[in-house]
Amino acid sequence: MSNGQLQTLLTPTPEEGFKLAVKLAQKGVEVTQPSEEIRGMLRPVYSTDADSLISVSQVIAIYFQTVAFANNYWIL
């Protein structure tokens, strides 16, 4: 992502694809709650809540699945 805009889902490796999936999840939170101050206030609550952590892991997994599909699962 450059300038906050998604240019492509294509990545050279699965590791880079996973990083992109994490970045997509982070950007989704920023769009949903644009206030950095409020996100900062909420972070201590969700960062220690097991259900919240599992939920974010699920979101990242779904994004990674999408990125992997876009990259033909990195099969050459």
Steps between C-alpha positions, in 0.01 A plus 500: 500500500636833408336822610243295689357350181506137404685460173495120463447176686797346323800424719823313425478261797248362749680694775441827315142389441450452873643846569253640249213316672600654835523845340153457348359416843672803654368729228151359551512604865625847405213547256245370749632718784689795348583659836851400604421626850201270538691203355770567758245503780345172381827314439561403868151346511513284188870413525433299816169345392537146363183523289619824338840348422339191347272722292786703359687178421195383304485825303871475414452136394216598266708778347796263464276248325395773255862608438611138454224441244600817312857368487394154381628373836854591383511195273731565210 
